[in-house]
Amino acid sequence: MILTGNKILKEHQAGKIKISPFYEQQLNSNSYDFRLGNIIKIYRNEILDPKIKQETDVIDISEKEITLYPNKIYLGHTYETMGSDYYVPIIKAKSL
């Protein structure tokens, strides 16, 4: 079940969905727009072995654009923290 924007707002106000900081202008018809932070990490290896520490390159994107390429794994973070004991949050990327 995907919640509507109105339901997200009501559940946030009721404390069932935690988003901090919460800005109502980032609320959409059935989603909330999280903002990508300024640091992106890119794995150096194409094949990731969880048994060994994987090296990453760190890129500061605060003052520049970045092109994301297929077949690479990127790690990013959001400015907002989110969570819920009642719902399973799903995050999907989108371009502007």
Distance bins in CASP14 RR format, pairs under 12 A and 6 or more apart:
PFRMAT RR
TARGET T0000
AUTHOR 0000-0000-0000
RMODE 2
METHOD distances of the structure
MODEL  1
1 7 0 0 0 0 1 0 0 0 0 0 0
1 11 0 0 0 0 0 1 0 0 0 0 0
1 30 0 0 0 0 0 1 0 0 0 0 0
1 86 0 0 0 0 0 1 0 0 0 0 0
1 87 0 0 0 0 1 0 0 0 0 0 0
1 88 0 0 0 0 1 0 0 0 0 0 0
1 90 0 0 0 0 0 1 0 0 0 0 0
2 8 0 0 0 0 1 0 0 0 0 0 0
2 28 0 0 0 0 0 1 0 0 0 0 0
2 29 0 0 0 0 0 1 0 0 0 0 0
2 30 1 0 1 0 0 0 0 0 0 0 0
2 31 0 0 0 0 1 0 0 0 0 0 0
2 32 0 0 0 0 0 1 0 0 0 0 0
2 87 0 0 0 0 0 1 0 0 0 0 0
2 88 0 0 0 0 0 1 0 0 0 0 0
2 89 0 0 0 0 0 1 0 0 0 0 0
2 90 0 0 0 0 1 0 0 0 0 0 0
2 92 0 0 0 0 0 1 0 0 0 0 0
3 9 0 0 0 0 1 0 0 0 0 0 0
3 10 0 0 0 0 1 0 0 0 0 0 0
3 11 1 0 0 1 0 0 0 0 0 0 0
3 12 0 0 0 0 0 1 0 0 0 0 0
3 16 0 0 0 0 0 1 0 0 0 0 0
3 17 0 0 0 0 1 0 0 0 0 0 0
3 27 0 0 0 0 0 1 0 0 0 0 0
3 28 0 0 0 0 0 1 0 0 0 0 0
3 29 0 0 0 0 0 1 0 0 0 0 0
3 30 1 0 0 1 0 0 0 0 0 0 0
3 31 0 0 0 0 1 0 0 0 0 0 0
3 32 0 0 0 0 1 0 0 0 0 0 0
3 84 0 0 0 0 0 1 0 0 0 0 0
3 86 0 0 0 0 0 1 0 0 0 0 0
3 87 1 0 0 1 0 0 0 0 0 0 0
3 88 0 0 0 0 0 1 0 0 0 0 0
3 89 0 0 0 0 0 1 0 0 0 0 0
3 90 0 0 0 0 0 1 0 0 0 0 0
4 10 0 0 0 0 1 0 0 0 0 0 0
4 11 0 0 0 0 0 1 0 0 0 0 0
4 27 0 0 0 0 1 0 0 0 0 0 0
4 28 0 0 0 0 1 0 0 0 0 0 0
4 29 1 0 0 1 0 0 0 0 0 0 0
4 30 1 0 1 0 0 0 0 0 0 0 0
4 31 0 0 0 0 1 0 0 0 0 0 0
4 32 0 0 0 0 0 1 0 0 0 0 0
5 11 0 0 0 0 1 0 0 0 0 0 0
5 12 0 0 0 0 1 0 0 0 0 0 0
5 13 0 0 0 0 0 1 0 0 0 0 0
5 17 0 0 0 0 0 1 0 0 0 0 0
5 19 0 0 0 0 0 1 0 0 0 0 0
5 24 0 0 0 0 1 0 0 0 0 0 0
5 26 0 0 0 0 0 1 0 0 0 0 0
5 27 1 0 1 0 0 0 0 0 0 0 0
5 28 1 0 0 1 0 0 0 0 0 0 0
5 29 1 0 0 1 0 0 0 0 0 0 0
5 30 1 0 1 0 0 0 0 0 0 0 0
5 31 1 0 0 1 0 0 0 0 0 0 0
5 32 1 0 0 1 0 0 0 0 0 0 0
5 33 0 0 0 0 0 1 0 0 0 0 0
6 12 0 0 0 0 0 1 0 0 0 0 0
6 13 0 0 0 0 0 1 0 0 0 0 0
6 24 0 0 0 0 0 1 0 0 0 0 0
6 27 0 0 0 0 1 0 0 0 0 0 0
6 28 0 0 0 0 0 1 0 0 0 0 0
6 29 0 0 0 0 1 0 0 0 0 0 0
6 30 0 0 0 0 1 0 0 0 0 0 0
6 32 0 0 0 0 0 1 0 0 0 0 0
7 13 0 0 0 0 0 1 0 0 0 0 0
7 14 0 0 0 0 0 1 0 0 0 0 0
7 16 0 0 0 0 1 0 0 0 0 0 0
7 17 0 0 0 0 1 0 0 0 0 0 0
7 27 0 0 0 0 0 1 0 0 0 0 0
7 29 0 0 0 0 0 1 0 0 0 0 0
7 30 0 0 0 0 1 0 0 0 0 0 0
7 31 0 0 0 0 0 1 0 0 0 0 0
7 32 0 0 0 0 0 1 0 0 0 0 0
7 86 0 0 0 0 0 1 0 0 0 0 0
7 87 0 0 0 0 1 0 0 0 0 0 0
8 14 0 0 0 0 0 1 0 0 0 0 0
8 15 0 0 0 0 0 1 0 0 0 0 0
8 16 0 0 0 0 1 0 0 0 0 0 0
8 17 1 0 0 1 0 0 0 0 0 0 0
8 18 0 0 0 0 0 1 0 0 0 0 0
8 19 0 0 0 0 1 0 0 0 0 0 0
8 22 0 0 0 0 1 0 0 0 0 0 0
8 24 0 0 0 0 0 1 0 0 0 0 0
8 26 0 0 0 0 0 1 0 0 0 0 0
8 27 1 0 0 1 0 0 0 0 0 0 0
8 28 0 0 0 0 1 0 0 0 0 0 0
8 29 0 0 0 0 1 0 0 0 0 0 0
8 30 0 0 0 0 1 0 0 0 0 0 0
8 31 1 0 0 1 0 0 0 0 0 0 0
8 32 1 0 1 0 0 0 0 0 0 0 0
8 33 0 0 0 0 0 1 0 0 0 0 0
8 82 0 0 0 0 0 1 0 0 0 0 0
8 83 0 0 0 0 0 1 0 0 0 0 0
8 84 0 0 0 0 0 1 0 0 0 0 0
8 86 0 0 0 0 0 1 0 0 0 0 0
8 87 0 0 0 0 1 0 0 0 0 0 0
8 89 0 0 0 0 0 1 0 0 0 0 0
9 15 0 0 0 0 0 1 0 0 0 0 0
9 16 0 0 0 0 0 1 0 0 0 0 0
9 17 0 0 0 0 1 0 0 0 0 0 0
9 19 0 0 0 0 0 1 0 0 0 0 0
9 22 0 0 0 0 1 0 0 0 0 0 0
9 23 0 0 0 0 0 1 0 0 0 0 0
9 24 1 0 0 1 0 0 0 0 0 0 0
9 25 0 0 0 0 0 1 0 0 0 0 0
9 26 0 0 0 0 0 1 0 0 0 0 0
9 27 1 0 1 0 0 0 0 0 0 0 0
9 28 0 0 0 0 0 1 0 0 0 0 0
9 29 0 0 0 0 0 1 0 0 0 0 0
9 30 0 0 0 0 0 1 0 0 0 0 0
9 31 0 0 0 0 0 1 0 0 0 0 0
9 32 0 0 0 0 1 0 0 0 0 0 0
10 16 0 0 0 0 1 0 0 0 0 0 0
10 17 0 0 0 0 1 0 0 0 0 0 0
10 27 0 0 0 0 0 1 0 0 0 0 0
11 17 1 0 1 0 0 0 0 0 0 0 0
11 18 0 0 0 0 1 0 0 0 0 0 0
11 19 0 0 0 0 1 0 0 0 0 0 0
11 22 0 0 0 0 0 1 0 0 0 0 0
11 27 0 0 0 0 0 1 0 0 0 0 0
11 32 0 0 0 0 0 1 0 0 0 0 0
11 82 0 0 0 0 0 1 0 0 0 0 0
11 83 0 0 0 0 0 1 0 0 0 0 0
11 84 1 0 0 1 0 0 0 0 0 0 0
11 85 0 0 0 0 0 1 0 0 0 0 0
11 86 1 0 0 1 0 0 0 0 0 0 0
11 87 1 0 0 1 0 0 0 0 0 0 0
11 89 0 0 0 0 0 1 0 0 0 0 0
12 18 1 0 0 1 0 0 0 0 0 0 0
12 19 1 0 1 0 0 0 0 0 0 0 0
12 20 0 0 0 0 1 0 0 0 0 0 0
12 21 0 0 0 0 0 1 0 0 0 0 0
12 22 1 0 0 1 0 0 0 0 0 0 0
12 23 0 0 0 0 0 1 0 0 0 0 0
12 24 0 0 0 0 1 0 0 0 0 0 0
12 26 0 0 0 0 0 1 0 0 0 0 0
12 27 0 0 0 0 1 0 0 0 0 0 0
12 32 0 0 0 0 1 0 0 0 0 0 0
12 80 0 0 0 0 0 1 0 0 0 0 0
12 82 0 0 0 0 1 0 0 0 0 0 0
12 83 0 0 0 0 0 1 0 0 0 0 0
12 84 0 0 0 0 1 0 0 0 0 0 0
12 86 0 0 0 0 0 1 0 0 0 0 0
12 87 0 0 0 0 0 1 0 0 0 0 0
12 89 0 0 0 0 0 1 0 0 0 0 0
13 19 0 0 0 0 0 1 0 0 0 0 0
13 22 0 0 0 0 1 0 0 0 0 0 0
13 24 0 0 0 0 0 1 0 0 0 0 0
13 27 0 0 0 0 0 1 0 0 0 0 0
14 84 0 0 0 0 0 1 0 0 0 0 0
14 85 0 0 0 0 0 1 0 0 0 0 0
14 86 0 0 0 0 1 0 0 0 0 0 0
14 87 0 0 0 0 0 1 0 0 0 0 0
15 22 0 0 0 0 0 1 0 0 0 0 0
15 82 0 0 0 0 0 1 0 0 0 0 0
15 83 0 0 0 0 0 1 0 0 0 0 0
15 84 0 0 0 0 1 0 0 0 0 0 0
15 85 0 0 0 0 1 0 0 0 0 0 0
15 86 0 0 0 0 1 0 0 0 0 0 0
15 87 0 0 0 0 0 1 0 0 0 0 0
16 83 0 0 0 0 1 0 0 0 0 0 0
16 84 1 0 0 1 0 0 0 0 0 0 0
16 85 1 0 0 1 0 0 0 0 0 0 0
16 86 1 0 1 0 0 0 0 0 0 0 0
16 87 1 0 0 1 0 0 0 0 0 0 0
16 89 0 0 0 0 0 1 0 0 0 0 0
17 27 0 0 0 0 0 1 0 0 0 0 0
17 32 0 0 0 0 1 0 0 0 0 0 0
17 80 0 0 0 0 0 1 0 0 0 0 0
17 81 0 0 0 0 0 1 0 0 0 0 0
17 82 1 0 0 1 0 0 0 0 0 0 0
17 83 1 0 0 1 0 0 0 0 0 0 0
17 84 1 0 1 0 0 0 0 0 0 0 0
17 85 0 0 0 0 1 0 0 0 0 0 0
17 86 1 0 0 1 0 0 0 0 0 0 0
17 87 1 0 0 1 0 0 0 0 0 0 0
17 88 0 0 0 0 0 1 0 0 0 0 0
17 89 1 0 0 1 0 0 0 0 0 0 0
18 32 0 0 0 0 0 1 0 0 0 0 0
18 80 0 0 0 0 1 0 0 0 0 0 0
18 81 1 0 0 1 0 0 0 0 0 0 0
18 82 1 0 0 1 0 0 0 0 0 0 0
18 83 1 0 1 0 0 0 0 0 0 0 0
18 84 1 0 0 1 0 0 0 0 0 0 0
18 85 0 0 0 0 1 0 0 0 0 0 0
18 86 0 0 0 0 0 1 0 0 0 0 0
18 87 0 0 0 0 0 1 0 0 0 0 0
18 89 0 0 0 0 1 0 0 0 0 0 0
19 26 0 0 0 0 1 0 0 0 0 0 0
19 27 0 0 0 0 1 0 0 0 0 0 0
19 31 0 0 0 0 0 1 0 0 0 0 0
19 32 1 0 0 1 0 0 0 0 0 0 0
19 33 0 0 0 0 0 1 0 0 0 0 0
19 34 0 0 0 0 1 0 0 0 0 0 0
19 35 0 0 0 0 0 1 0 0 0 0 0
19 78 0 0 0 0 1 0 0 0 0 0 0
19 79 0 0 0 0 0 1 0 0 0 0 0
19 80 1 0 1 0 0 0 0 0 0 0 0
19 81 1 0 0 1 0 0 0 0 0 0 0
19 82 1 0 1 0 0 0 0 0 0 0 0
19 83 1 0 0 1 0 0 0 0 0 0 0
19 84 0 0 0 0 1 0 0 0 0 0 0
19 87 0 0 0 0 0 1 0 0 0 0 0
19 89 0 0 0 0 1 0 0 0 0 0 0
19 91 0 0 0 0 0 1 0 0 0 0 0
20 32 0 0 0 0 0 1 0 0 0 0 0
20 34 0 0 0 0 0 1 0 0 0 0 0
20 78 0 0 0 0 0 1 0 0 0 0 0
20 79 0 0 0 0 1 0 0 0 0 0 0
20 80 1 0 0 1 0 0 0 0 0 0 0
20 81 1 0 1 0 0 0 0 0 0 0 0
20 82 1 0 0 1 0 0 0 0 0 0 0
20 83 0 0 0 0 1 0 0 0 0 0 0
21 32 0 0 0 0 0 1 0 0 0 0 0
21 34 0 0 0 0 0 1 0 0 0 0 0
21 35 0 0 0 0 1 0 0 0 0 0 0
21 78 0 0 0 0 0 1 0 0 0 0 0
21 79 1 0 0 1 0 0 0 0 0 0 0
21 80 1 0 0 1 0 0 0 0 0 0 0
21 81 0 0 0 0 1 0 0 0 0 0 0
21 82 0 0 0 0 0 1 0 0 0 0 0
22 32 0 0 0 0 1 0 0 0 0 0 0
22 33 0 0 0 0 0 1 0 0 0 0 0
22 34 0 0 0 0 0 1 0 0 0 0 0
22 79 0 0 0 0 0 1 0 0 0 0 0
22 80 1 0 0 1 0 0 0 0 0 0 0
22 81 0 0 0 0 0 1 0 0 0 0 0
22 82 0 0 0 0 1 0 0 0 0 0 0
22 83 0 0 0 0 0 1 0 0 0 0 0
23 32 0 0 0 0 1 0 0 0 0 0 0
23 33 0 0 0 0 1 0 0 0 0 0 0
23 34 0 0 0 0 0 1 0 0 0 0 0
23 35 0 0 0 0 1 0 0 0 0 0 0
23 79 0 0 0 0 0 1 0 0 0 0 0
23 80 0 0 0 0 1 0 0 0 0 0 0
24 32 0 0 0 0 1 0 0 0 0 0 0
24 33 0 0 0 0 0 1 0 0 0 0 0
25 32 0 0 0 0 0 1 0 0 0 0 0
25 33 0 0 0 0 1 0 0 0 0 0 0
25 35 0 0 0 0 0 1 0 0 0 0 0
26 32 1 0 1 0 0 0 0 0 0 0 0
26 33 1 0 1 0 0 0 0 0 0 0 0
26 34 1 0 0 1 0 0 0 0 0 0 0
26 35 1 0 0 1 0 0 0 0 0 0 0
26 78 0 0 0 0 0 1 0 0 0 0 0
26 79 0 0 0 0 0 1 0 0 0 0 0
26 80 0 0 0 0 1 0 0 0 0 0 0
26 82 0 0 0 0 0 1 0 0 0 0 0
27 33 1 0 0 1 0 0 0 0 0 0 0
27 34 0 0 0 0 0 1 0 0 0 0 0
28 34 0 0 0 0 0 1 0 0 0 0 0
28 94 0 0 0 0 0 1 0 0 0 0 0
30 90 0 0 0 0 0 1 0 0 0 0 0
30 92 0 0 0 0 0 1 0 0 0 0 0
31 82 0 0 0 0 0 1 0 0 0 0 0
31 89 0 0 0 0 0 1 0 0 0 0 0
31 90 0 0 0 0 1 0 0 0 0 0 0
31 91 0 0 0 0 1 0 0 0 0 0 0
31 92 0 0 0 0 1 0 0 0 0 0 0
31 93 0 0 0 0 0 1 0 0 0 0 0
31 94 0 0 0 0 1 0 0 0 0 0 0
32 78 0 0 0 0 0 1 0 0 0 0 0
32 80 0 0 0 0 1 0 0 0 0 0 0
32 82 0 0 0 0 1 0 0 0 0 0 0
32 83 0 0 0 0 0 1 0 0 0 0 0
32 84 0 0 0 0 0 1 0 0 0 0 0
32 87 0 0 0 0 0 1 0 0 0 0 0
32 89 0 0 0 0 1 0 0 0 0 0 0
32 90 0 0 0 0 0 1 0 0 0 0 0
32 91 0 0 0 0 1 0 0 0 0 0 0
32 92 0 0 0 0 0 1 0 0 0 0 0
33 78 0 0 0 0 1 0 0 0 0 0 0
33 79 0 0 0 0 0 1 0 0 0 0 0
33 80 0 0 0 0 1 0 0 0 0 0 0
33 82 0 0 0 0 0 1 0 0 0 0 0
33 91 0 0 0 0 0 1 0 0 0 0 0
33 92 0 0 0 0 0 1 0 0 0 0 0
33 93 0 0 0 0 0 1 0 0 0 0 0
33 94 0 0 0 0 1 0 0 0 0 0 0
33 96 0 0 0 0 0 1 0 0 0 0 0
34 76 0 0 0 0 0 1 0 0 0 0 0
34 77 0 0 0 0 1 0 0 0 0 0 0
34 78 1 0 1 0 0 0 0 0 0 0 0
34 79 1 0 0 1 0 0 0 0 0 0 0
34 80 1 0 1 0 0 0 0 0 0 0 0
34 81 0 0 0 0 1 0 0 0 0 0 0
34 82 1 0 0 1 0 0 0 0 0 0 0
34 83 0 0 0 0 0 1 0 0 0 0 0
34 89 0 0 0 0 1 0 0 0 0 0 0
34 90 0 0 0 0 0 1 0 0 0 0 0
34 91 1 0 0 1 0 0 0 0 0 0 0
34 92 0 0 0 0 0 1 0 0 0 0 0
34 93 0 0 0 0 1 0 0 0 0 0 0
34 94 0 0 0 0 0 1 0 0 0 0 0
35 61 0 0 0 0 0 1 0 0 0 0 0
35 62 0 0 0 0 0 1 0 0 0 0 0
35 76 0 0 0 0 0 1 0 0 0 0 0
35 77 0 0 0 0 1 0 0 0 0 0 0
35 78 1 0 0 1 0 0 0 0 0 0 0
35 79 1 0 1 0 0 0 0 0 0 0 0
35 80 1 0 0 1 0 0 0 0 0 0 0
35 81 0 0 0 0 0 1 0 0 0 0 0
35 82 0 0 0 0 0 1 0 0 0 0 0
35 91 0 0 0 0 0 1 0 0 0 0 0
35 93 0 0 0 0 0 1 0 0 0 0 0
35 94 0 0 0 0 0 1 0 0 0 0 0
35 96 0 0 0 0 0 1 0 0 0 0 0
36 61 1 0 0 1 0 0 0 0 0 0 0
36 62 0 0 0 0 0 1 0 0 0 0 0
36 65 0 0 0 0 0 1 0 0 0 0 0
36 66 0 0 0 0 1 0 0 0 0 0 0
36 68 0 0 0 0 0 1 0 0 0 0 0
36 74 0 0 0 0 0 1 0 0 0 0 0
36 75 0 0 0 0 0 1 0 0 0 0 0
36 76 1 0 0 1 0 0 0 0 0 0 0
36 77 1 0 0 1 0 0 0 0 0 0 0
36 78 1 0 0 1 0 0 0 0 0 0 0
36 79 1 0 0 1 0 0 0 0 0 0 0
36 80 0 0 0 0 0 1 0 0 0 0 0
36 91 0 0 0 0 0 1 0 0 0 0 0
36 93 0 0 0 0 1 0 0 0 0 0 0
36 94 0 0 0 0 0 1 0 0 0 0 0
36 95 0 0 0 0 0 1 0 0 0 0 0
36 96 0 0 0 0 0 1 0 0 0 0 0
37 59 0 0 0 0 0 1 0 0 0 0 0
37 60 0 0 0 0 1 0 0 0 0 0 0
37 61 1 0 0 1 0 0 0 0 0 0 0
37 62 1 0 0 1 0 0 0 0 0 0 0
37 66 0 0 0 0 0 1 0 0 0 0 0
37 75 0 0 0 0 0 1 0 0 0 0 0
37 76 1 0 0 1 0 0 0 0 0 0 0
37 77 1 0 1 0 0 0 0 0 0 0 0
37 78 1 0 0 1 0 0 0 0 0 0 0
37 79 1 0 1 0 0 0 0 0 0 0 0
37 80 0 0 0 0 1 0 0 0 0 0 0
38 58 0 0 0 0 0 1 0 0 0 0 0
38 59 0 0 0 0 1 0 0 0 0 0 0
38 60 1 0 1 0 0 0 0 0 0 0 0
38 61 1 0 1 0 0 0 0 0 0 0 0
38 62 1 1 0 0 0 0 0 0 0 0 0
38 63 0 0 0 0 1 0 0 0 0 0 0
38 64 0 0 0 0 1 0 0 0 0 0 0
38 66 0 0 0 0 0 1 0 0 0 0 0
38 76 0 0 0 0 1 0 0 0 0 0 0
38 77 0 0 0 0 1 0 0 0 0 0 0
38 78 0 0 0 0 0 1 0 0 0 0 0
38 79 0 0 0 0 1 0 0 0 0 0 0
39 56 0 0 0 0 0 1 0 0 0 0 0
39 57 0 0 0 0 0 1 0 0 0 0 0
39 58 1 0 0 1 0 0 0 0 0 0 0
39 59 1 0 0 1 0 0 0 0 0 0 0
39 60 1 0 0 1 0 0 0 0 0 0 0
39 61 1 0 0 1 0 0 0 0 0 0 0
39 62 0 0 0 0 1 0 0 0 0 0 0
39 66 0 0 0 0 0 1 0 0 0 0 0
39 74 0 0 0 0 0 1 0 0 0 0 0
39 75 0 0 0 0 1 0 0 0 0 0 0
39 76 1 0 0 1 0 0 0 0 0 0 0
39 77 1 0 0 1 0 0 0 0 0 0 0
39 78 0 0 0 0 0 1 0 0 0 0 0
39 79 0 0 0 0 0 1 0 0 0 0 0
40 56 0 0 0 0 1 0 0 0 0 0 0
40 57 0 0 0 0 1 0 0 0 0 0 0
40 58 1 0 0 1 0 0 0 0 0 0 0
40 59 1 0 1 0 0 0 0 0 0 0 0
40 60 0 0 0 0 1 0 0 0 0 0 0
40 61 1 0 1 0 0 0 0 0 0 0 0
40 62 0 0 0 0 0 1 0 0 0 0 0
40 64 0 0 0 0 0 1 0 0 0 0 0
40 65 0 0 0 0 0 1 0 0 0 0 0
40 66 1 0 0 1 0 0 0 0 0 0 0
40 67 0 0 0 0 0 1 0 0 0 0 0
40 68 0 0 0 0 1 0 0 0 0 0 0
40 72 0 0 0 0 0 1 0 0 0 0 0
40 73 0 0 0 0 0 1 0 0 0 0 0
40 74 1 0 1 0 0 0 0 0 0 0 0
40 75 1 0 0 1 0 0 0 0 0 0 0
40 76 1 0 1 0 0 0 0 0 0 0 0
40 77 0 0 0 0 1 0 0 0 0 0 0
40 93 0 0 0 0 0 1 0 0 0 0 0
41 54 0 0 0 0 1 0 0 0 0 0 0
41 55 0 0 0 0 1 0 0 0 0 0 0
41 56 1 0 1 0 0 0 0 0 0 0 0
41 57 1 0 0 1 0 0 0 0 0 0 0
41 58 1 0 1 0 0 0 0 0 0 0 0
41 59 1 0 0 1 0 0 0 0 0 0 0
41 60 0 0 0 0 0 1 0 0 0 0 0
41 61 0 0 0 0 0 1 0 0 0 0 0
41 66 0 0 0 0 0 1 0 0 0 0 0
41 72 0 0 0 0 0 1 0 0 0 0 0
41 73 0 0 0 0 1 0 0 0 0 0 0
41 74 1 0 0 1 0 0 0 0 0 0 0
41 75 1 0 1 0 0 0 0 0 0 0 0
41 76 1 0 0 1 0 0 0 0 0 0 0
41 77 0 0 0 0 1 0 0 0 0 0 0
42 48 0 0 0 0 0 1 0 0 0 0 0
42 54 0 0 0 0 0 1 0 0 0 0 0
42 55 0 0 0 0 1 0 0 0 0 0 0
42 56 1 0 0 1 0 0 0 0 0 0 0
42 57 1 0 1 0 0 0 0 0 0 0 0
42 58 0 0 0 0 1 0 0 0 0 0 0
42 59 1 0 0 1 0 0 0 0 0 0 0
42 61 0 0 0 0 0 1 0 0 0 0 0
42 66 0 0 0 0 1 0 0 0 0 0 0
42 67 0 0 0 0 0 1 0 0 0 0 0
42 68 0 0 0 0 1 0 0 0 0 0 0
42 69 0 0 0 0 1 0 0 0 0 0 0
42 71 0 0 0 0 0 1 0 0 0 0 0
42 72 1 0 0 1 0 0 0 0 0 0 0
42 73 1 0 0 1 0 0 0 0 0 0 0
42 74 1 0 1 0 0 0 0 0 0 0 0
42 75 1 0 0 1 0 0 0 0 0 0 0
42 76 0 0 0 0 1 0 0 0 0 0 0
43 49 0 0 0 0 0 1 0 0 0 0 0
43 50 0 0 0 0 0 1 0 0 0 0 0
43 52 0 0 0 0 0 1 0 0 0 0 0
43 53 0 0 0 0 0 1 0 0 0 0 0
43 54 1 0 1 0 0 0 0 0 0 0 0
43 55 1 0 0 1 0 0 0 0 0 0 0
43 56 1 0 1 0 0 0 0 0 0 0 0
43 57 0 0 0 0 1 0 0 0 0 0 0
43 58 0 0 0 0 0 1 0 0 0 0 0
43 71 0 0 0 0 0 1 0 0 0 0 0
43 72 1 0 0 1 0 0 0 0 0 0 0
43 73 1 0 1 0 0 0 0 0 0 0 0
43 74 0 0 0 0 1 0 0 0 0 0 0
43 75 1 0 0 1 0 0 0 0 0 0 0
43 76 0 0 0 0 0 1 0 0 0 0 0
44 53 0 0 0 0 0 1 0 0 0 0 0
44 54 1 0 0 1 0 0 0 0 0 0 0
44 55 1 0 1 0 0 0 0 0 0 0 0
44 56 1 0 0 1 0 0 0 0 0 0 0
44 57 1 0 0 1 0 0 0 0 0 0 0
44 58 0 0 0 0 0 1 0 0 0 0 0
44 72 0 0 0 0 0 1 0 0 0 0 0
44 73 0 0 0 0 0 1 0 0 0 0 0
45 52 0 0 0 0 1 0 0 0 0 0 0
45 53 0 0 0 0 0 1 0 0 0 0 0
45 54 1 0 0 1 0 0 0 0 0 0 0
45 55 1 0 0 1 0 0 0 0 0 0 0
45 56 0 0 0 0 1 0 0 0 0 0 0
45 57 0 0 0 0 0 1 0 0 0 0 0
45 72 0 0 0 0 0 1 0 0 0 0 0
45 73 0 0 0 0 1 0 0 0 0 0 0
46 54 0 0 0 0 0 1 0 0 0 0 0
46 69 0 0 0 0 0 1 0 0 0 0 0
46 70 0 0 0 0 0 1 0 0 0 0 0
46 71 1 0 0 1 0 0 0 0 0 0 0
46 72 0 0 0 0 1 0 0 0 0 0 0
46 73 0 0 0 0 1 0 0 0 0 0 0
47 54 0 0 0 0 1 0 0 0 0 0 0
47 71 0 0 0 0 0 1 0 0 0 0 0
47 73 0 0 0 0 0 1 0 0 0 0 0
48 54 1 0 1 0 0 0 0 0 0 0 0
48 55 0 0 0 0 0 1 0 0 0 0 0
48 56 0 0 0 0 0 1 0 0 0 0 0
48 72 0 0 0 0 0 1 0 0 0 0 0
48 73 1 0 0 1 0 0 0 0 0 0 0
48 75 0 0 0 0 0 1 0 0 0 0 0
49 55 0 0 0 0 0 1 0 0 0 0 0
54 73 0 0 0 0 1 0 0 0 0 0 0
54 75 0 0 0 0 0 1 0 0 0 0 0
56 72 0 0 0 0 0 1 0 0 0 0 0
56 73 0 0 0 0 1 0 0 0 0 0 0
56 74 0 0 0 0 1 0 0 0 0 0 0
56 75 1 0 0 1 0 0 0 0 0 0 0
56 76 0 0 0 0 0 1 0 0 0 0 0
57 66 0 0 0 0 0 1 0 0 0 0 0
57 72 0 0 0 0 0 1 0 0 0 0 0
57 73 0 0 0 0 0 1 0 0 0 0 0
57 74 0 0 0 0 0 1 0 0 0 0 0
57 75 0 0 0 0 0 1 0 0 0 0 0
58 74 0 0 0 0 0 1 0 0 0 0 0
58 75 0 0 0 0 1 0 0 0 0 0 0
58 76 0 0 0 0 0 1 0 0 0 0 0
58 77 0 0 0 0 0 1 0 0 0 0 0
59 65 0 0 0 0 0 1 0 0 0 0 0
59 66 1 0 0 1 0 0 0 0 0 0 0
59 67 0 0 0 0 0 1 0 0 0 0 0
59 68 0 0 0 0 0 1 0 0 0 0 0
59 72 0 0 0 0 0 1 0 0 0 0 0
59 74 0 0 0 0 1 0 0 0 0 0 0
59 75 0 0 0 0 0 1 0 0 0 0 0
59 76 0 0 0 0 1 0 0 0 0 0 0
60 66 0 0 0 0 1 0 0 0 0 0 0
60 76 0 0 0 0 0 1 0 0 0 0 0
61 67 0 0 0 0 0 1 0 0 0 0 0
61 68 0 0 0 0 0 1 0 0 0 0 0
61 74 0 0 0 0 0 1 0 0 0 0 0
61 76 0 0 0 0 1 0 0 0 0 0 0
61 77 0 0 0 0 0 1 0 0 0 0 0
62 79 0 0 0 0 0 1 0 0 0 0 0
65 95 0 0 0 0 0 1 0 0 0 0 0
65 96 0 0 0 0 0 1 0 0 0 0 0
66 72 0 0 0 0 0 1 0 0 0 0 0
66 74 0 0 0 0 1 0 0 0 0 0 0
66 76 0 0 0 0 0 1 0 0 0 0 0
66 95 0 0 0 0 0 1 0 0 0 0 0
67 74 0 0 0 0 0 1 0 0 0 0 0
67 95 0 0 0 0 0 1 0 0 0 0 0
68 74 1 0 0 1 0 0 0 0 0 0 0
68 75 0 0 0 0 0 1 0 0 0 0 0
68 76 0 0 0 0 0 1 0 0 0 0 0
68 93 0 0 0 0 1 0 0 0 0 0 0
68 95 0 0 0 0 1 0 0 0 0 0 0
74 93 0 0 0 0 1 0 0 0 0 0 0
76 91 0 0 0 0 0 1 0 0 0 0 0
76 93 0 0 0 0 1 0 0 0 0 0 0
77 91 0 0 0 0 0 1 0 0 0 0 0
78 89 0 0 0 0 0 1 0 0 0 0 0
78 91 1 0 0 1 0 0 0 0 0 0 0
78 93 0 0 0 0 0 1 0 0 0 0 0
80 89 0 0 0 0 0 1 0 0 0 0 0
80 91 0 0 0 0 0 1 0 0 0 0 0
81 89 0 0 0 0 0 1 0 0 0 0 0
82 88 0 0 0 0 0 1 0 0 0 0 0
82 89 1 0 1 0 0 0 0 0 0 0 0
82 90 0 0 0 0 0 1 0 0 0 0 0
82 91 0 0 0 0 1 0 0 0 0 0 0
83 89 1 0 1 0 0 0 0 0 0 0 0
83 90 0 0 0 0 0 1 0 0 0 0 0
83 91 0 0 0 0 0 1 0 0 0 0 0
84 90 0 0 0 0 0 1 0 0 0 0 0
END
